[in-house]
Amino acid sequence: SDYSADMTLSNGADLSFSNATTSLIDIADGETHQARDLSFTTVTMTATATLAARDVIYLDGTASQADKADASGVATGYAIGISAEAISADAAGRVYTQQGAVISGFSGLTAGGTYYLSETAAAITTTAPTAAGTVVYIVGFALSTTELIFSPQFILEN
């Protein structure tokens, strides 16, 4: 849900903020809470192919651009981010790259589940690949049915 607040600081100055993607801030208790601020969890990258929002990407070394990652081999199996938005081929767009970023907008995740890079381009799965030559690469962990904690980890090559 949306969150907004207005408060008066001790010196009389007003401070207002609003963040529609944040649901964890609670000013009244005096504690520090995680804020989901897209400005520090995304970078701008150019895509080699058309990417949908929430596509898992790797860095294409020949073009130095974002491309769809998949677990079919080492060359495409190092996920460096997840597209924050749809990005057309040869266009720039935002990509989540920060370890620990909470990414919303998924559907059908199993809360608490571990999500691996799939052999299907740009996709995630709860089943680690086992075929020879594939890579096992953890993309993240489901915080809820719609949120993934981005936690990329290369595990092994089959």
C-alpha positions as CSV (number, residue, x, y, z in Angstrom):
1,S,0.0,0.0,0.0
2,D,1.0,3.6,-0.4
3,Y,2.8,5.3,2.5
4,S,3.2,9.0,3.0
5,A,4.1,11.0,6.1
6,D,4.6,14.6,7.2
7,M,6.5,15.5,10.3
8,T,8.0,18.5,12.0
9,L,11.6,18.4,13.0
10,S,12.8,19.7,16.3
11,N,14.1,22.9,14.6
12,G,10.6,23.6,13.2
13,A,11.4,22.5,9.6
14,D,8.9,20.2,7.9
15,L,9.9,17.0,6.2
16,S,7.6,15.1,3.9
17,F,8.1,12.0,2.0
18,S,6.1,9.4,0.1
19,N,7.1,6.1,-1.4
20,A,4.4,3.9,-3.0
21,T,6.8,0.9,-3.0
22,T,7.6,1.0,0.7
23,S,5.6,-0.8,3.3
24,L,8.2,-1.3,6.0
25,I,8.7,2.2,7.4
26,D,7.2,2.9,10.7
27,I,8.2,6.4,12.0
28,A,6.3,6.1,15.3
29,D,8.5,3.4,16.9
30,G,11.8,5.2,16.5
31,E,13.5,2.2,14.8
32,T,15.3,2.1,11.4
33,H,13.5,0.1,8.8
34,Q,14.4,-1.0,5.3
35,A,13.2,1.3,2.6
36,R,12.8,-0.1,-0.9
37,D,14.2,2.8,-2.9
38,L,14.6,1.9,-6.6
39,S,17.3,4.6,-7.0
40,F,19.9,2.6,-5.2
41,T,18.9,-0.9,-6.4
42,T,18.9,-0.3,-10.1
43,V,21.4,0.7,-12.8
44,T,20.7,1.7,-16.4
45,M,21.8,-0.8,-19.0
46,T,21.3,-1.2,-22.8
47,A,19.6,-4.5,-23.8
48,T,20.8,-6.7,-26.7
49,A,17.3,-8.2,-27.0
50,T,13.9,-7.2,-26.0
51,L,13.5,-7.8,-22.2
52,A,10.3,-8.1,-20.2
53,A,10.0,-6.7,-16.7
54,R,11.4,-9.3,-14.3
55,D,13.6,-11.1,-16.9
56,V,16.9,-12.4,-15.4
57,I,19.8,-11.0,-17.3
58,Y,23.6,-11.5,-17.7
59,L,26.2,-9.2,-19.2
60,D,26.9,-10.0,-22.8
61,G,30.7,-9.6,-22.9
62,T,30.9,-8.9,-26.6
63,A,28.3,-6.1,-26.6
64,S,28.6,-5.1,-22.9
65,Q,24.8,-5.1,-22.8
66,A,22.1,-6.9,-20.9
67,D,20.8,-10.1,-22.4
68,K,18.6,-12.9,-21.2
69,A,20.4,-15.3,-18.9
70,D,19.8,-19.0,-18.9
71,A,21.3,-22.0,-17.1
72,S,22.2,-23.9,-20.2
73,G,25.9,-23.1,-19.8
74,V,28.5,-21.0,-18.2
75,A,28.5,-18.3,-20.9
76,T,24.9,-17.3,-20.2
77,G,24.6,-18.6,-16.7
78,Y,25.9,-15.8,-14.6
79,A,22.9,-13.7,-13.6
80,I,23.9,-10.1,-12.8
81,G,20.4,-8.6,-12.5
82,I,16.7,-8.6,-13.1
83,S,15.1,-6.1,-15.5
84,A,13.0,-3.6,-13.6
85,E,10.9,-2.8,-16.6
86,A,10.3,-3.8,-20.2
87,I,13.3,-2.8,-22.3
88,S,13.4,-2.8,-26.1
89,A,16.4,-4.2,-28.0
90,D,19.1,-1.6,-28.3
91,A,17.4,0.6,-25.8
92,A,18.4,1.6,-22.2
93,G,16.4,0.6,-19.2
94,R,16.6,0.0,-15.4
95,V,18.0,-3.3,-14.1
96,Y,18.1,-4.5,-10.4
97,T,21.7,-5.4,-9.6
98,Q,22.1,-4.9,-5.9
99,Q,22.5,-8.0,-3.7
100,G,19.5,-8.0,-1.3
101,A,17.2,-5.9,-3.4
102,V,13.6,-6.8,-2.8
103,I,12.0,-7.0,-6.2
104,S,8.2,-6.9,-6.4
105,G,5.9,-7.6,-9.4
106,F,6.3,-11.3,-9.6
107,S,3.3,-13.7,-9.4
108,G,3.0,-17.2,-8.2
109,L,6.2,-17.4,-6.2
110,T,6.3,-19.8,-3.2
111,A,7.0,-17.7,-0.1
112,G,10.3,-18.9,1.4
113,G,11.3,-20.8,-1.7
114,T,14.7,-20.8,-3.3
115,Y,14.7,-19.7,-7.0
116,Y,17.3,-20.8,-9.5
117,L,18.1,-19.6,-13.0
118,S,16.1,-21.7,-15.4
119,E,17.3,-23.3,-18.7
120,T,14.5,-21.2,-20.2
121,A,15.9,-17.9,-21.2
122,A,15.3,-15.1,-18.6
123,A,13.2,-17.3,-16.3
124,I,13.5,-18.6,-12.7
125,T,12.5,-22.0,-11.3
126,T,12.3,-23.7,-7.9
127,T,14.1,-26.7,-9.4
128,A,17.9,-26.6,-9.8
129,P,19.1,-27.8,-13.3
130,T,20.7,-31.2,-13.4
131,A,21.6,-31.8,-17.0
132,A,25.3,-32.1,-18.0
133,G,26.7,-28.7,-18.9
134,T,24.1,-26.7,-17.1
135,V,24.8,-24.4,-14.2
136,V,23.1,-24.2,-10.8
137,Y,22.8,-20.5,-10.0
138,I,20.6,-19.2,-7.2
139,V,18.8,-16.0,-8.3
140,G,17.1,-15.3,-5.0
141,F,14.6,-16.2,-2.3
142,A,10.8,-15.5,-2.3
143,L,9.8,-13.1,0.4
144,S,6.2,-13.5,-0.6
145,T,4.2,-14.7,-3.6
146,T,5.0,-11.5,-5.4
147,E,8.5,-10.4,-4.0
148,L,11.9,-11.9,-4.6
149,I,15.1,-11.0,-2.6
150,F,17.8,-10.8,-5.3
151,S,20.7,-12.9,-4.0
152,P,22.7,-14.2,-6.9
153,Q,25.0,-17.1,-6.1
154,F,26.8,-19.4,-8.5
155,I,26.7,-22.9,-7.0
156,L,28.2,-25.4,-9.6
157,E,28.4,-26.5,-13.2
158,N,26.8,-29.9,-13.8
